[in-house]
């Protein structure tokens, strides 16, 4: 494609006969000294095979009557004929040269011309309206603090605020009922967060609100609307002052909270709960937190003590840890999923059995849900250290999932439980995954014939690691016991730690011949005996647990004290009723 001496578009190509063929537009010449958008399209299958365009407009041109032949010559820009400049050169400026393998339509050619020649005529560039977000509501019986953020003022000066009502008409300032509109005035900056107090609300009524903003280019409202229900609720701080003088901050630690009427002169009363099962209980990191911490209700007894396990995200070792219990809020009275789905028991828990059931299966509180079946002489519903316990006299609790706890000597794990042994000078197996015959392979925690606590990793024959403590734990009293495999040296005696009542025992190594031998087997985990009821415990067991991590000395000590002396570990503050804010106001944050 080139321009002839008259300034007309000329398309020249080699025909099948070898004779060059030329085609040109007949009327309009390309002007000099100005930009012109030139386009030629060829479609040999169409009725009109050749089309030529100047500045997007179709031109009258010669009739195309040949066929394009393929060649292996290079594509040249600004030169026609001999390579290296020996032909005809273009005298001017070229820009945005395109070659397409298809014949573009006349609309396409026109759109290309106008979009590039008169961009603002082709494109419409809108100015920006503002951007806002809702930030949540904090409620009292008749008031609410509504939070909104002005993310951007857009392209012009912006006025913004919040709108609320008993309905949500959508992202519009019109149609709100039973509420009002509050303007924060003209915004002086972007990324501003404002919390505005709204009084005069009806307790128990569901309201909705949206943050809004407007400038000369449009109105924006946060989407979706945020619902809120003004309500009062009871609250009580729970401080963990007993966990003090420790060097470790415990992460996701399950704290036992024991509730009873007026415990510690706190003013606590079951009569203020909306649910007979305690489902309106919420445990939070602070008083105004809208999300509850994970917790599980082991038992709810409005005539006595209720036992609740709450997952505390961080428990500092200086006694400064605190959470808040809240209840009696109609807007938060449903049962939370965390009370049943095992979310409270993360951070390495493989099995947690409270043994509080008076009949039937013993539930595993973790997400694994490996329940236990009572076999033989096991009395459920016995008096426990925490709520109920099992009384053993020749039976066992068996966990059917054999592979779930299939630990090797090189794996970290922890066995722990509360025990009350009444048959001294005999072997009393506590937690076990050991065969009862043949090679006796497996790990177990038991009380030996010398009444001391043993942690044993048993392989075939005489190959084992056996470490014991020094205290008498078969004295008819409750003791918290734990055995830990650190697995630093493959399950050797130096890896084993045994604890009694939160304290690391003065340990004695009975055997250290395990070596590289395996302790794995396919037998179920058993509580209160070895496999098939062998070497059973006589007495009571409560709160047995298995973890896939090696619990630290601080963790074990905190478990003991929190469960043995709940009122020493936990400090229950005074109960208060949430009040309305006394004055109208606004809180401002600019980032």
N, C-alpha and C positions, 0 to 999 in steps of 0.2 A: 504494500500500500504506500503510495507516494502522491505528491502534488505535481500536476503538470505545469507547463509554463503559464497557463491561463489561471492557475490557482484552483483548479478543480481536483476533486479526489479521483485518483486513478488506481484501480486494482488490476494488476497484471500477473498472469500465471502461465505456466507451461501447459499446453494442451496435450492430449494423448498423441496427436500427430507430430508433436515436436515444435509446432509453431506457437510463439507467444501470443496470448490473447489478452486484450485490455478492455476494461470497463470503467466508465466514468460517470459522475453525476453531471447532469446536463445544464443546470441553470445557475445555481448559486456558487460563487467562488469563495474560497476561504480568505477572509480579510487579512491584511498584514498589520503588524504592530499591535495586535491584541490577542488575548487568549481565545481559542476556539476548541470546543470539545468535538472530536471527529470519531465516528464509529462506522465500521463496516461489518455486516453479518452475512454469512453464506449458509444456506440450508438446501442442499441438493435434492432433498426429499420433498420440499415444500413447493407449492404452486408458484409463489414468488421466491425465487432462489436467492436473489441478491437484494440487500437493503443497505442504503447509505444514509447517514444522519449527520447534521451539523447542529451543535448545541441542543441535542435531544430531539430535533425535528427531522422527519423523514424527507429525503430528497428524491427527485425524479432522476433515475439512472438508467443506464443501458440494460438490456435484457441479458441475463446470464445464460450462456448456452455451451458450457464446457464442463469438464470434470477436473477437480484438483488432483494433481499427481504428487505422491509422496517423494521426498528426496532426502539426502543425508547432509544437506548444506546447513551451516550454522545460521541461527536467527540473528539478523543485524538490526540495530536501532540507529536511525540517522544516516544510513548509507544504503544505496541501491546499486546492485551490480557487482563489480569486482571487489573481492575482499581486500582489505588494507587501504581503502579509500580511493580505489581506482575508478569507481562508478560515479553515481550522482549522490551528492551530499545534501542533507537537509540544512537549510540556512535559517536557524531560529532556535527556539527552546522547546524541549519536550518535557512532559511531566505525567506521572501516573499512567504509564503504558501497560496495557493488559492484553493478554491473549487467552481466550477461553475455548474449550473443546466443543462448545455448543453455540447455536445461534440464539443470542439473547433476544427477548421480545422488545417491542417498541416501548412498552411501559417500563421495562427494566432500564433501557437506554435513557429514557427521559428522567427516571428517578436518579440514575447515576449523575446525569448532568446537573440537575437542580440541587441535589444534595451537596455536590461539590462546588458548584458555582455560587449558590446563594444559600449557605448553610442555615442561616436563621429563618429564611423563608420556608425551608423544608422541615427543619427541626424547631420544636417549641420547647424552650427551656423554662420550666416552671420554677418559681421561687419556693422556698421551703417553709412549711408550717412547723410549729414546735413539736417536741417529743416529750411525753410524760410517762411515768410509771407509778403504780400503787406500791406502797411499802408495808401495808398491814395495819391492823387496828388493835389497840389496847383498850379494854373495856372496864367500866365499873357498872354499878347497878343502873345508873341513869346517864352516864357519860361515856364518851369514847375519844381516844386520841387517834386521829386519822393521819396517816403518814403518806406523803407523796413526794416524788422527785421530779424536778424539771431537768431532763437530760440535756435538751437543747432548745434554745430560743428560736431556732430556724433562721430565717433571713430577715427578720424585722423585730422591732420592739414587741415584747410579749407580756401579756397579763395572764395570771394563772391562779388556780385555787383548787378547791374540792367541792363536789356536789354529792349529796346523799339523800336516801329516801327508803321507804318500805318496799319499793319495787325497783327493778332495773330496766329502764326503757331502752337500753343499749347505749352505744357511744354517741350520745347527744345530750345537750344541756336542757332539752325540753322533755316534759312528761314525767318528771320525778314527783312522787307523792309522799306526803307525810315526813318531809325532810327539809332540806335547805341548800343554799349555795353560799360558799364562802370564798371571797377573793383575797389573795395574798398581795394584790397590787402588781405593779410593774416589776418584772424581774430585773435585778441589777447584774446578774451573772448567770452562767450556765452551771449545770450539775449542782443544783441546790436541792436539799432535802428539808421539808417543812413538816412538822407534826402539829396539828391543830386540834384543840380541845372543842368538842361538840357537846353541849349540855342538853338537858330536857328530853332525853330518850326514854323509851318505855322498856322496862325490864322484861326480858324474855322474847321481845319482838325481833325478828330478823330484819336487819337493815343491809343496804348495799351502798358502796361509795365508789366514785371514780375521781381521780385527779384529772383536771382539765387545764388547757392553756390555749390562748388564742392570739394571733397576730394578723396583720393585714393580708396574709396569704392563706389563712384557714384556721379551723378549730380542731384541736386534737384532744381525745379523752383516752385514759388508760383502759386497756382491754385485756382480759375481762374485768368486770366489776369485782370488788372484794366484799364478800358477805361478812357481817359481824352481828353478834347478839349481846346487847348490854346485859350484864348479870353481875351478881355478887358471888363471892366464893370465900371459903375458909382457907387459911394458909398457916403453915408452921415450918420454921426453919429446922433442919436436922444437921447439926455440925458433927464432924468426926474428929473430935478433940482427943480421942483415945489413941489415934494413930499419930503419935508424936515421937520425936527423938529417933526417927528412922531415916535412913539415908536414901530411900528409894520412893519415887512417886509411882504408885501403882496405876496401871492403865486398864480401863474397863473392868474394874474390880466389882464383883457382886456383893454388895453390902446387905446384910440382913437388917430390916427395919421391923421392929416389934411394936405393934400398936395396941393400946388398951385404953379404956376410959381414964382420962386424967393422969396418964403415966407421966411421972416426973413433975407433977403439978402443972402440966402444960395446958390444961383446959380442953384437951382432946375429947370428943364425944362422938360416938357412932350415930347419934340422932341427927347429926348435921349432914349425913350422907344421903344422896338421892337414891342410890342403888343399894338393895339389900345385900348384893354381892361385892360391893366396893368398886364397881366399874367406873364410877366417876372420880376415882383417885387418879391424880396426876403427880408425877415427880419430875421436877424441873431443875435446871442449872441455876435459875434465878427466879424471882417472884413473877416477873412479867414475861418470861419465856413462853412462846406459843407452842413449842414442841415438847412433848413429854420425853423424859429418859425412858429407856427400855426397862420394864419391870415385870415380875411374875408374882402373882399372889399364890403362895403355897396353901394357905388356909385363911378363911375369913370368918371370924367368930365374934359376933357383936356382943356376946355375953362373956367374953374373955379376951385372950390375946390373939391377934391376927399376925401372921408372918408373911412378910413381903420381901422379895429379893429385888434390889434395884441395881442396875449397872451404872456405876459411877465412872464417867470418862477419865477423870484424873483424881487421884487421892494423894495429895501432897504429904510428905513425911513429917511436916512441922505442925500437924494438927489443925491446919487452916481450912481443910476441906469442908464444904457445906453444900447442901441441896435444899430444895423447898418441896414440901408436900402441899398439894392443893386439892380441894374437893368441894362439892356442893354447887358446882357451876352447871346450870341447865344446858349451856352450850357445849359442855364437854362431859357428857354423862354416858357415852357409849363405851363398850368394852373395846380396848385397843388390841390390835393383832399381836403386839409384843408379849401379851400376857399368856399366849399359848404357842407361839411359833418358834420359841427357842432363841429369840434375838437377844435375850438377857445373857445367855450363856455362850459367848464367843470367846475369843482370845485363848484358844487351845483346849476348851472343854470338849471331851469326847462322850462323856456320859455323866449325868447328874441324877441321882435317884433320891428323892426326899423321903421315901418310905412312909409317907403320911397316909396312904390309903388303908382303910380298915378291912378291905376285901378286894379280890380281883387282882388285876395286873398292877405292877408298880411302874408308873410312867417315868420315862426319861425326859427331863426338862429341856435337853438340848434339841437342836434342829434334827439330829439323827434319829430321834424317837425310837431308841432301842429299849423297849419295855422289858421288864423282868417278870418271870413267872415263879410263884412260890411252889416249891416241891418238897414234900415231906413235912416234918414237924416245924412249921413256921407260924407263929401267932402274929397276925397283923394288928395294928392299932394299939400296940403297947406304948407305954409312956416313954417318950423320947427326949433327947436333949433339946430338939427343936420340934415342936409339935409331936407327931407320931413317930414310931419306930417299929422294927420287927424284933420279936423275941425268938431266938433260935435254940432248938433243942434236938438237933439231928437232921434238920432240913437245910434248904438253901434257896436262894433266889437265883434263877438262871437267866442269862441274857442270850437269846437265841442266835443273834447274828454273830457267827463264828469269825468271820473275816474282818469285822469292823475294828476289832481291837488286836489285830495280829501283829504285835510289836516284836521287834528284834532287839538284841542287846545293844545295837548301834543306834537305836531310836531313843530320843528323850521321852520320858513319860513320868507321871506322878500318880500314885495311888493314895487316897486319903479317906478317912471316915471318923465318925465318933463311935467308940466301943465301950461297952460295960460288960466285962467278962466275969462270970460267976463260977467258972470251973478252972481254978488255978492248977498249975503243975501238969497241964496237958497242952497239946498243940491245939490252937484255936485259929483256924484260917478266917481271915477277914475279907480280903479281895484277892481273887485268884484267877489265873488262866493257865492252869497246870493239869496235866494228865494225872489220873489217879492210879495208873498201873503202867507197866512196861518201863519206859525210860523216864517217866515223870517230868517231861520237858515243860517249861513255862515259867513265867514270873509270878510271884505272889507276895502278899503282905500278911504276916500272921504273928500270933503270940506263941512263943515256944514253951517248952516244958519248964524252962527256967523263969517263966513269966515276963520275959523281955520281948520287945518288939523286934521282929526280923523282917528284912527285905532280902529276898532271894531270887536270883536269876538262875534257873536250873536248866542245864543241857543234859544230854544222854549220860547215864551212869553217874560217876562221881564228879563230873565237870560242872562246876557251879561257882557263882559269886554269892557269898552269904555274909551279910553284915547285920549286927544286932545292936540295940541300945543297951542302956544300963539301968533304967527305971523299971519298977514293978508296975505293969499295966493290967494285971489280973487280980485286982484288989476289990472288985465289986463297985468301983466308982467309974464315972464317965471320964474318958480321956479322948482327946483329939490326937489321932495318929496319922502320920504321913510318911511315905517312902518315895524317894526321888532317884531316878536314874539320869545322871548328867550326860552320860554317853560320850564323854570327852575321850576316854581311853577304851572304848568298845565294851563297856559294861563291866570293867574290872572293879575291885573293891574300892578304889579311890573315887569311882564315879557315884557310889551309893551314899545317900544321906537319909537318915531316919530322924523323925521329929516326934516328940511327945509334948502335948499341950503347948504348941507353938515354939518350943525350944529345940535346937539341934542337940541330939543326944551325944554323950560320950560314947563313941562307937567302937565296937570290937569286931575285927574281921575273923569270921569262922572258917571261911574258905575263899580262895581266890584262884581257882583252877579253870575258870570258864574258857579262857583263851579265845579262839576264833570260832568256837562251837555255837550252833544256832539254838535259840530258845523258842523258836516258833512252833506252833501247833494249830490244829483245827478244832480244838475243844472250845465250848462256850465260856464266857466269863461267868464266874460264880461269886455270889456274895454269901458269906457265912459257912463256906465249906470248900473243899477241893471238888474236882470233877466227880459227878455221880454221888455227891454227898459224903465223900471221904474226908476224914479229919475235920469234922465240923466244929463250929464255935458254939459254946454254950453261954448264952447271955443275950445282950441286945446290941443292935447296930443301927445307927442313924446317919443320914446324909453321906453315903458313900459316893465318891467321885473318882473319875479317871480323866486325866488330862494328857494331851499329846506333847506337852512342854514340860520342862523341868522347872517347877515352881521355886521361886527364890525364898530365902529364909524370911524376908519381910512379908512376902505373900502368905506364907504358912502361918506366921505369927499373927497377921491381921485376921486370917480366917478363924483362928482359935479365939482371939480376944473378942472379936465381933460377935461370935456365936455363943461363947461361954459367959461373957459379961457384957451383954448388949448395952446396958445403961452406962457402962464405963467407956465403951468405945463410941457410942452415939450420944450426942447431947440434944435432947428434944426441947426446942424453944417454945414460947407461949403461942397459943392459937390466936389469930386475929381474923377479923372479917374485913374484906376489901371494901374500902370507902370510895365514894365519888371524889374526883378532883374538886376542890372548893372554889376555884376561880376559872374564868375563861382565859385562854392563853394560846401562845404559839411558840414552838421550839424551832430553831433554825440551825441548819448545818450547811456550810459551803465548802466544797472540795475543789 
